[in-house]
Every structure is written in structure tokens, then in C-alpha cells.
Amino acid sequence: MNDNANPLLDFSGLPRFDRIRAEHVAPAIAALLRNAREAILRVDDDPRPASWANVVVPTETAFDHLDRAWGVVAHLNAVVNTPAIRDAYNAALPKVTAFYADIAQDRRWFARFRAVADSPEFAQLDAAKRKVIDNALRDFRLGGAELGDVDRGRFKAVQEELASLSAKFDDNVLDSENAWTHYVDDAQALAGVPADVIERMRNEAEADGNAGYKLTLRYPCHTPVMQYADDRSLRATMHRASATRASDLGGSPALDNSTVILRILALRYEEARLLGYANFAELSLEPKMAQTPSEVLAFLRDLAHRARPFAEREYDHLQTFAHDALGIDDLSAWDLAYVTEKLKAQRFAYSEQEVKQYFPEDRVLAGLFRVVETIYGVDVRPSVAPTWHPTVRFFEIVDSKGAIVGQFYLDLYAREGKQSGAWMDDAINRRYAHDRLQHPVAYLTCNFSGPVNGEQPYFTHREVITLFHEFGHGLRS
């Protein structure tokens, strides 16, 4: 299959989101897995003394292409989770997981990396290349390369089941969130909720062919209802629905993650024990700064000890205010955000809704880009690229000479079929390929409120912080 026949196999530039379809996934991933295996086999069979040039370099392109294509598939599964995309992703996931489990246990490839580390050349490599070799040796060990035959087989099976369970967990959460809706007929029941949120609810109900107002568990609806709805029973309904998503209390046994969680925990423990660790926490810390679980726990307990008096004092203030000012005698979980907003308004004359008026989307983006441009001496410019949704935008970052140093997709708004939360991920990694620098491209994903009736949205201060945070991750690419 050539590049033109399958857009997932075209690495000449940016992903061709306008052409990628679910049916492209299986053949593309199969071809890329085959190419990667062949590249590793050539390294394994190479009779020359191991060196950076004949151990690391020969697999770089094959792995880059596999990572890029699989990254596109995983990204689409997260942001446009249609049944066809989900099925294609879940069908390919076991094959990709098995591949990475296999190569982590490839003893000949492991030996070639060890030979590079033991060679006189290693001391002459720059720090970045030495780090690549050291990390690879660590990953071989954590991937089970040093285990016996029986344990290696079991370790691989654990990895494959964990990958499947993680995907199942995410699917259940997304499906549970999408399945829940609550219609309100009378606008009076939404008293206190900001007007733009109510208008969005009305538009969504109308799009479904219903009268009234449609409430969902997506962030742009759930959060303002919890903060501002005067109807306590409505807040309780929203809270219970959100807190019980994909659980045994969520109303759908098929989407219950309880057994999924227990199985993941059991498999993580088994994985750790197979590698000689007492528990998964020890294994998880191997590539991290903290050395032991006890060190992490000591830090958290010290933090809790220092923070608890302040938290208890603030909670007491909330309880008193809820009783005295709002007539709430039994402060509950669904009251906390609401009472907090009322208390901030009374004590500090602070209103998140008033602050929003200072954060129209265009000014927030302009301010964010200006900060980056000032610090790094670059320009952030709108650009054009195929995207997965009409509201997604694309930008490029250029240096003082006009050369592109990076690009990014910006997917700001919540929608059905998109996983909740905010994150940054790599679309294309920075690397030298055939003496040419491949500049990095990132996905920046949020779940903010979108435009209402064609008017640009205004961001809360919390959303502004989230956007700056995720953009910071993108700068590290």
C-alpha cells in the first residue's frame, strides 16, 4: 500500500486528517509494525561491533513513523470517538501492545544496546545520546528482558491485558458521560446559572428536537451548574450523576468500571512482583525523581499536616456561612462549589462571572502568545492544516528569521465524543532525519465552553490557567 492510498502512511508533512478514515487504521498499523520489526531484525543480525550508528540510527525512522501514525489514531480516539474509530483503535491496540512487549524482551537487541554502553565509543557520545542508551537499558529491564522464559511470557500477557483494560476504562467513562442527560422544562429551575450557559442548554435541547434545556456532565455545563444553580436538588442530581459515572451506582452494569479497576490493580501488582519490586509504586518510581514510596508518602503526609489546619478552618467558615446566609444546615458535596462562590462574592466582592468579561478568547490567546513571543523571541502565527473538527485551529511558531521551529493544533471546546479534561500530546517529535531537522508538532486539547450563537466565548480564570498550563507542556516539545 503506497502513501497516497493510505493517508496514515504519508509522513511527508502534517497528518492528513481530512482524509484519514477508520478503515485506514488496520492496514497502516500492520505495515508499520512489520517495518519496525524488520528494522530491529537488521540490527540484531548485524555482525559489526555495536555502535550508535548501527544500533540506534537504523530503527529511528521506523519507530518515528509508527509512533506518529499510532499517535494520530489514539488522538482521534480521544477527540472524535466515533464507533468506527473506537473499533479500529481497539482492534489495533493488542497488536501494538504485543509489539512493544516483544521488543522490550528482545534479548539480542538488548545485548546490542549493552554492547554500545560497554564500548569505548560510549564515553565519546554527547550527553543526550548517552541518556538515550541508558534509558533504553532501563526500559529493557522494566520490559522483562532479564526474566526467564516462563516469566517473560506471563509479563507480556499482563502488558496486553493492562492495555486493553485501560482502553475499556476510558471508553466506559466517556460512554457513561455521554449517556447522561437531564432536561429542564422551566428556566426558573436554572435560576442563578449564567445566561450564556442557559442559552447553550437551550440550543442543545433544540438540536435534539426537544423543548426546554439540556444538561450534560460535560465541563461547560456541569461546572457552572454546581457553582451557580440556586436549586439545591438540581445540584445534587448533577453531583451524583458525575460522581457515579462508570460505577456500580451509575445505572448501567455494562459501563461499570469496578471490576476493571480491581483487575488493573491486581495486574499492576503482578507486573511489579515479576520484575522484583515489592509493589507497583516501587516500579512506577523507577524513571521518576523520588526514590522510594516511603519518600513520596512522607512528602504527602507532611504536606497534609501543614495544609490541614487551614483546610479545616476554611471548611468551618463555609459551614457557618452556609447556615447563616443560605439556610443550609447540612453542607454536602453538591453545596461546596455553590457556597464557595457565594462566600467569595460576600467576603471579597469577587465574581468569577464578572472576571470572565476580562477574558474573551481572542484576548486570552493574544496575551498567551505575546508572553511566549517575549520570552523566546519568536512569533506565533495562525496557519492552515487539515483538522479533525471544524473548530480546531492550527498555528506555527517561527523564529526571527521566519523559519518554523514548531507548530500546534488548538482544540479548545468540549463536545460529545471527546474525552474530558485537558492535555498536551505530541503529533510529531523533533529529531534529525536524513540531516534535516524535523520540527515538533503538538496537540493542545481542552474542554472549554464554545461559542454561543456565533459569539466568541469568554474564559473563566480557571480556564485561562489551564490553557497556559497546557501550552507550557507544548513548549517542552
C-alpha positions as CSV (number, residue, x, y, z in Angstrom):
1,M,0.0,0.0,0.0
2,N,1.6,3.3,-1.0
3,D,1.4,6.6,0.8
4,N,-1.3,8.1,-1.5
5,A,-3.6,5.1,-0.9
6,N,-3.4,5.3,2.9
7,P,-3.0,8.8,4.5
8,L,-1.7,7.2,7.7
9,L,1.4,6.1,5.7
10,D,2.1,9.6,4.4
11,F,4.9,11.1,6.5
12,S,5.9,13.9,4.1
13,G,4.2,16.5,6.3
14,L,1.4,17.0,8.7
15,P,-1.2,14.3,9.4
16,R,-3.9,14.3,6.7
17,F,-6.9,14.5,9.0
18,D,-9.2,15.4,6.1
19,R,-8.6,12.0,4.5
20,I,-7.9,9.6,7.4
21,R,-10.8,7.1,8.0
22,A,-11.3,4.2,10.3
23,E,-10.6,1.7,7.6
24,H,-7.1,3.1,7.1
25,V,-6.0,2.1,10.6
26,A,-5.6,-1.7,10.4
27,P,-3.5,-1.8,7.1
28,A,-1.4,1.1,8.1
29,I,-0.5,-0.1,11.6
30,A,0.2,-3.6,10.2
31,A,2.6,-2.2,7.6
32,L,4.4,0.0,10.2
33,L,4.7,-2.8,12.7
34,R,6.2,-5.0,10.0
35,N,8.7,-2.3,9.0
36,A,9.7,-1.7,12.7
37,R,10.2,-5.5,13.2
38,E,12.3,-5.7,10.1
39,A,14.4,-2.7,11.2
40,I,15.1,-4.4,14.6
41,L,15.9,-7.7,13.0
42,R,18.5,-6.0,10.8
43,V,20.1,-4.6,13.9
44,D,20.0,-8.0,15.7
45,D,21.7,-9.7,12.7
46,D,24.3,-7.0,12.1
47,P,27.7,-8.7,12.7
48,R,29.6,-5.5,13.1
49,P,30.7,-4.3,16.6
50,A,27.8,-2.4,18.2
51,S,27.8,1.4,17.8
52,W,25.4,4.3,17.9
53,A,25.3,4.3,14.1
54,N,24.4,0.6,13.6
55,V,22.2,0.0,16.7
56,V,20.2,3.2,17.3
57,V,20.1,5.0,14.0
58,P,18.7,2.1,11.8
59,T,15.5,1.9,13.8
60,E,14.8,5.7,14.3
61,T,12.7,6.2,11.2
62,A,10.6,3.1,11.5
63,F,9.8,3.9,15.1
64,D,9.1,7.5,14.4
65,H,6.7,6.5,11.7
66,L,4.9,4.0,13.9
67,D,4.7,6.5,16.8
68,R,3.3,9.2,14.5
69,A,0.6,7.0,12.9
70,W,-0.4,5.3,16.1
71,G,-0.4,8.7,17.8
72,V,-2.9,10.0,15.2
73,V,-5.1,7.0,15.8
74,A,-5.0,7.4,19.6
75,H,-5.6,11.1,19.3
76,L,-8.7,10.6,17.1
77,N,-10.0,8.0,19.5
78,A,-9.8,10.7,22.3
79,V,-11.2,13.7,20.4
80,V,-13.7,12.2,17.9
81,N,-14.6,8.9,19.5
82,T,-17.0,7.6,16.8
83,P,-17.9,3.9,16.9
84,A,-15.8,3.2,13.8
85,I,-12.7,5.0,15.2
86,R,-13.1,3.2,18.5
87,D,-13.4,-0.2,16.9
88,A,-10.4,0.4,14.7
89,Y,-8.3,1.7,17.7
90,N,-9.3,-1.3,19.9
91,A,-8.7,-3.8,17.1
92,A,-5.1,-2.4,16.6
93,L,-4.3,-1.9,20.3
94,P,-3.4,-5.5,21.1
95,K,-1.1,-5.7,18.1
96,V,0.7,-2.5,19.0
97,T,0.9,-3.6,22.7
98,A,2.3,-7.0,21.8
99,F,4.9,-5.4,19.5
100,Y,6.2,-3.1,22.2
101,A,6.1,-6.0,24.7
102,D,8.1,-8.2,22.3
103,I,10.8,-5.7,21.5
104,A,11.2,-4.9,25.2
105,Q,12.1,-8.5,25.7
106,D,14.2,-9.0,22.6
107,R,17.4,-10.2,24.2
108,R,19.6,-9.8,21.0
109,W,18.5,-6.2,20.7
110,F,19.1,-5.7,24.4
111,A,22.6,-7.2,24.1
112,R,23.4,-4.8,21.2
113,F,22.4,-1.8,23.4
114,R,24.5,-3.1,26.3
115,A,27.4,-3.6,23.9
116,V,27.1,0.1,22.9
117,A,27.1,1.1,26.6
118,D,30.2,-1.1,27.2
119,S,32.1,0.2,24.1
120,P,34.8,2.9,24.1
121,E,32.5,4.9,21.9
122,F,30.0,5.4,24.7
123,A,32.2,7.9,26.6
124,Q,32.6,9.9,23.4
125,L,28.9,10.3,22.8
126,D,27.2,13.5,23.8
127,A,25.1,13.6,27.0
128,A,21.8,13.3,25.0
129,K,22.9,10.1,23.2
130,R,24.3,8.6,26.4
131,K,20.9,9.3,28.0
132,V,19.1,7.5,25.2
133,I,21.3,4.4,25.7
134,D,20.8,4.5,29.5
135,N,17.1,4.9,29.2
136,A,16.9,2.1,26.7
137,L,18.7,-0.3,29.0
138,R,16.4,0.7,31.9
139,D,13.4,0.1,29.7
140,F,14.6,-3.3,28.6
141,R,14.9,-4.3,32.2
142,L,11.5,-2.9,33.1
143,G,10.1,-4.6,30.0
144,G,11.1,-8.0,31.2
145,A,14.1,-8.7,29.1
146,E,16.0,-10.2,32.0
147,L,13.2,-12.5,33.0
148,G,13.2,-16.3,32.4
149,D,11.2,-17.7,29.5
150,V,8.1,-18.5,31.5
151,D,8.0,-15.2,33.3
152,R,8.6,-13.3,30.1
153,G,5.6,-14.9,28.6
154,R,3.4,-14.0,31.6
155,F,4.8,-10.5,31.7
156,K,3.8,-9.9,28.1
157,A,0.3,-11.3,28.7
158,V,0.0,-8.8,31.7
159,Q,1.0,-5.9,29.5
160,E,-1.5,-6.8,26.8
161,E,-4.3,-7.2,29.3
162,L,-3.5,-3.9,31.0
163,A,-3.6,-2.0,27.7
164,S,-7.0,-3.5,26.9
165,L,-8.4,-2.7,30.4
166,S,-7.1,0.9,30.3
167,A,-8.9,1.4,26.9
168,K,-12.0,-0.2,28.4
169,F,-11.9,2.1,31.4
170,D,-11.7,5.2,29.2
171,D,-14.5,4.0,26.9
172,N,-16.7,3.3,29.9
173,V,-16.1,6.8,31.4
174,L,-16.8,8.5,28.1
175,D,-19.9,6.5,27.3
176,S,-21.3,7.0,30.8
177,E,-20.7,10.7,30.5
178,N,-22.3,10.9,27.1
179,A,-25.3,8.7,28.1
180,W,-26.4,11.0,30.9
181,T,-28.7,13.9,30.1
182,H,-31.2,15.8,32.1
183,Y,-33.9,18.0,30.6
184,V,-35.3,21.0,32.5
185,D,-38.6,22.5,31.2
186,D,-38.8,25.7,33.2
187,A,-35.9,28.2,33.1
188,Q,-36.8,29.1,36.8
189,A,-35.2,25.8,37.8
190,L,-31.9,27.2,36.4
191,A,-32.0,30.4,38.5
192,G,-28.5,31.6,39.3
193,V,-26.9,29.8,36.3
194,P,-25.1,32.3,33.9
195,A,-27.1,33.4,30.9
196,D,-24.7,32.1,28.3
197,V,-24.7,28.6,29.9
198,I,-28.5,28.6,29.9
199,E,-28.6,29.6,26.3
200,R,-26.2,26.8,25.4
201,M,-28.5,24.4,27.3
202,R,-31.4,25.6,25.2
203,N,-29.5,25.3,22.0
204,E,-28.5,21.7,22.8
205,A,-32.1,20.8,23.6
206,E,-33.3,22.3,20.4
207,A,-30.6,20.4,18.5
208,D,-32.1,17.2,19.9
209,G,-35.6,18.2,18.9
210,N,-36.7,18.9,22.5
211,A,-38.1,21.9,24.2
212,G,-36.6,23.3,27.4
213,Y,-32.9,23.0,28.4
214,K,-30.5,20.1,28.1
215,L,-28.0,19.4,30.9
216,T,-25.0,17.2,30.5
217,L,-21.9,16.1,32.5
218,R,-19.5,17.9,30.2
219,Y,-17.4,20.6,31.9
220,P,-19.1,23.7,30.3
221,C,-22.4,22.6,31.7
222,H,-21.6,20.6,34.9
223,T,-19.2,23.1,36.5
224,P,-21.3,26.3,36.3
225,V,-24.4,24.4,37.5
226,M,-22.5,23.2,40.5
227,Q,-21.2,26.8,41.1
228,Y,-24.3,28.8,40.5
229,A,-27.6,26.9,40.4
230,D,-29.8,28.0,43.3
231,D,-31.8,24.8,43.1
232,R,-30.1,22.5,45.6
233,S,-31.8,19.4,44.3
234,L,-30.5,20.1,40.8
235,R,-27.0,20.4,42.1
236,A,-27.4,17.1,44.0
237,T,-28.7,15.4,40.8
238,M,-25.7,16.7,38.8
239,H,-23.2,15.8,41.5
240,R,-24.5,12.2,41.9
241,A,-24.5,11.6,38.2
242,S,-20.9,12.9,37.9
243,A,-19.6,11.1,40.9
244,T,-21.1,7.7,39.9
245,R,-20.0,7.7,36.2
246,A,-19.0,4.3,35.1
247,S,-19.5,2.8,38.6
248,D,-21.8,0.3,40.2
249,L,-24.1,3.2,41.1
250,G,-24.1,4.6,37.6
251,G,-27.2,2.8,36.3
252,S,-25.5,0.8,33.6
253,P,-23.8,-2.5,34.5
254,A,-22.2,-2.6,31.1
255,L,-20.3,0.6,31.9
256,D,-19.3,-0.3,35.4
257,N,-15.6,0.1,35.9
258,S,-15.5,-1.5,39.3
259,T,-14.2,-4.9,38.1
260,V,-11.9,-3.2,35.6
261,I,-10.2,-1.2,38.4
262,L,-9.7,-4.3,40.6
263,R,-8.2,-6.2,37.7
264,I,-5.9,-3.4,36.8
265,L,-4.7,-3.2,40.4
266,A,-4.1,-6.9,40.5
267,L,-2.2,-6.9,37.2
268,R,0.0,-4.0,38.3
269,Y,0.9,-5.8,41.4
270,E,1.8,-8.9,39.5
271,E,3.8,-6.9,37.0
272,A,5.8,-5.3,39.8
273,R,6.4,-8.7,41.5
274,L,7.6,-10.3,38.3
275,L,10.2,-7.6,38.0
276,G,11.3,-8.0,41.6
277,Y,9.6,-5.0,43.1
278,A,7.5,-5.2,46.3
279,N,4.6,-3.3,44.7
280,F,3.6,-1.2,41.7
281,A,4.6,2.1,43.5
282,E,8.2,1.0,43.5
283,L,8.1,0.1,39.8
284,S,6.3,3.4,38.9
285,L,9.1,5.4,40.6
286,E,11.9,3.9,38.6
287,P,12.0,6.7,35.9
288,K,11.0,9.4,38.4
289,M,12.7,11.8,40.8
290,A,11.5,10.3,44.1
291,Q,13.4,7.2,45.1
292,T,11.0,5.2,47.2
293,P,7.3,5.1,48.0
294,S,8.1,6.0,51.6
295,E,9.7,9.2,50.4
296,V,6.6,10.1,48.5
297,L,4.3,9.2,51.4
298,A,6.4,11.3,53.8
299,F,6.2,14.3,51.5
300,L,2.4,13.9,51.1
301,R,1.9,13.4,54.8
302,D,4.0,16.4,55.7
303,L,2.0,18.5,53.1
304,A,-1.3,17.2,54.6
305,H,-0.1,18.0,58.1
306,R,0.8,21.6,57.1
307,A,-2.4,22.2,55.0
308,R,-5.0,20.5,57.2
309,P,-5.4,23.3,59.8
310,F,-6.1,25.8,57.0
311,A,-8.5,23.5,55.2
312,E,-10.4,22.8,58.4
313,R,-10.6,26.5,59.2
314,E,-11.9,27.3,55.7
315,Y,-14.4,24.4,55.9
316,D,-15.7,25.8,59.2
317,H,-16.1,29.2,57.6
318,L,-18.1,27.5,54.8
319,Q,-20.4,25.7,57.2
320,T,-21.0,28.8,59.2
321,F,-21.7,30.9,56.1
322,A,-23.9,28.2,54.6
323,H,-26.0,28.1,57.7
324,D,-26.2,31.8,58.5
325,A,-26.5,33.2,54.9
326,L,-28.0,30.4,52.9
327,G,-30.0,28.4,55.3
328,I,-28.1,25.2,54.6
329,D,-27.7,23.2,57.8
330,D,-26.1,20.1,56.3
331,L,-23.4,21.2,54.0
332,S,-23.0,18.5,51.4
333,A,-20.7,17.7,48.5
334,W,-23.0,19.3,46.0
335,D,-23.1,22.5,48.0
336,L,-19.4,23.2,48.2
337,A,-18.8,24.9,44.9
338,Y,-22.0,26.9,45.2
339,V,-21.4,28.1,48.8
340,T,-17.8,28.9,48.0
341,E,-18.9,31.2,45.1
342,K,-21.4,32.9,47.4
343,L,-18.8,33.4,50.2
344,K,-16.2,34.8,47.7
345,A,-18.8,37.3,46.5
346,Q,-19.7,38.4,50.0
347,R,-16.3,38.5,51.6
348,F,-14.1,39.6,48.6
349,A,-16.6,41.1,46.2
350,Y,-15.3,38.5,43.7
351,S,-17.4,37.0,41.0
352,E,-15.9,34.5,38.5
353,Q,-18.6,35.6,36.0
354,E,-17.6,39.2,36.3
355,V,-13.9,38.3,35.9
356,K,-14.8,36.3,32.7
357,Q,-15.6,39.6,31.0
358,Y,-11.9,40.4,31.0
359,F,-11.0,37.1,29.3
360,P,-12.6,37.0,25.8
361,E,-11.0,34.2,23.8
362,D,-9.2,36.4,21.3
363,R,-7.5,38.5,24.1
364,V,-6.5,35.4,26.0
365,L,-4.9,33.8,23.0
366,A,-3.2,37.1,22.1
367,G,-1.9,37.5,25.6
368,L,-0.6,33.9,25.8
369,F,1.2,34.2,22.5
370,R,2.6,37.6,23.5
371,V,4.2,36.1,26.6
372,V,5.8,33.3,24.6
373,E,7.0,35.7,21.9
374,T,8.5,38.0,24.5
375,I,10.3,35.2,26.4
376,Y,11.6,33.2,23.4
377,G,11.9,35.8,20.6
378,V,9.5,34.0,18.3
379,D,6.2,34.8,16.6
380,V,3.1,32.7,16.9
381,R,1.0,32.8,13.7
382,P,-2.2,31.3,12.5
383,S,-1.7,28.7,9.8
384,V,-3.7,26.2,7.8
385,A,-3.8,22.4,8.1
386,P,-6.3,19.6,7.9
387,T,-8.0,19.1,11.2
388,W,-10.4,16.6,12.8
389,H,-13.1,19.1,13.7
390,P,-14.2,22.5,12.2
391,T,-13.5,24.3,15.5
392,V,-9.9,23.1,15.7
393,R,-7.3,25.7,14.8
394,F,-3.6,25.4,13.7
395,F,-0.7,27.7,14.5
396,E,3.0,27.9,13.7
397,I,5.9,29.2,15.7
398,V,8.6,30.9,13.7
399,D,12.0,32.4,14.8
400,S,13.4,35.8,14.0
401,K,14.4,34.7,10.5
402,G,10.9,33.4,9.7
403,A,11.9,29.7,10.0
404,I,9.4,27.3,11.5
405,V,10.5,26.0,14.9
406,G,7.2,24.3,15.9
407,Q,3.5,24.0,15.1
408,F,0.4,23.1,17.2
409,Y,-3.2,22.2,16.9
410,L,-5.6,24.0,19.3
411,D,-8.8,22.1,20.2
412,L,-10.4,24.2,22.9
413,Y,-14.1,23.2,23.1
414,A,-16.0,20.4,24.8
415,R,-18.2,18.3,22.6
416,E,-19.8,14.8,22.6
417,G,-17.4,12.1,21.7
418,K,-14.4,13.9,23.2
419,Q,-12.8,12.8,26.4
420,S,-13.0,15.2,29.2
421,G,-10.0,17.1,30.7
422,A,-7.1,19.0,29.2
423,W,-3.9,17.6,27.9
424,M,-0.9,18.1,25.5
425,D,0.4,15.4,23.3
426,D,3.0,15.1,20.5
427,A,1.9,14.8,16.9
428,I,5.4,14.9,15.5
429,N,8.6,14.7,17.5
430,R,11.7,16.9,17.0
431,R,14.5,14.9,15.5
432,Y,17.1,15.0,12.7
433,A,16.0,12.8,9.8
434,H,18.5,12.4,6.9
435,D,20.4,15.5,8.0
436,R,17.2,17.5,8.1
437,L,15.6,18.8,11.3
438,Q,12.0,17.5,11.8
439,H,10.3,20.3,13.8
440,P,7.9,19.3,16.6
441,V,4.1,19.5,16.3
442,A,1.8,19.3,19.3
443,Y,-1.8,18.7,20.1
444,L,-3.2,21.1,22.8
445,T,-6.6,19.9,23.9
446,C,-9.1,21.5,26.4
447,N,-12.8,21.2,27.1
448,F,-13.9,24.8,27.5
449,S,-17.2,26.4,26.6
450,G,-17.6,27.0,22.9
451,P,-19.2,30.0,21.1
452,V,-22.9,30.6,21.8
453,N,-25.0,31.8,18.8
454,G,-21.8,32.7,16.9
455,E,-20.3,34.9,19.6
456,Q,-16.8,34.2,20.9
457,P,-16.6,32.6,24.3
458,Y,-15.3,34.2,27.5
459,F,-13.0,32.1,29.6
460,T,-13.0,31.7,33.4
461,H,-9.8,32.4,35.3
462,R,-9.5,28.7,35.8
463,E,-9.7,28.1,32.1
464,V,-7.1,30.7,31.4
465,I,-4.7,28.9,33.9
466,T,-5.5,25.6,32.2
467,L,-4.7,27.0,28.8
468,F,-1.4,28.5,30.0
469,H,-0.5,25.2,31.7
470,E,-1.1,23.0,28.7
471,F,0.7,25.5,26.4
472,G,3.7,25.2,28.8
473,H,3.7,21.5,28.2
474,G,3.7,22.1,24.5
475,L,6.7,24.4,24.7
476,R,8.8,21.4,26.0
477,S,8.2,19.6,22.7
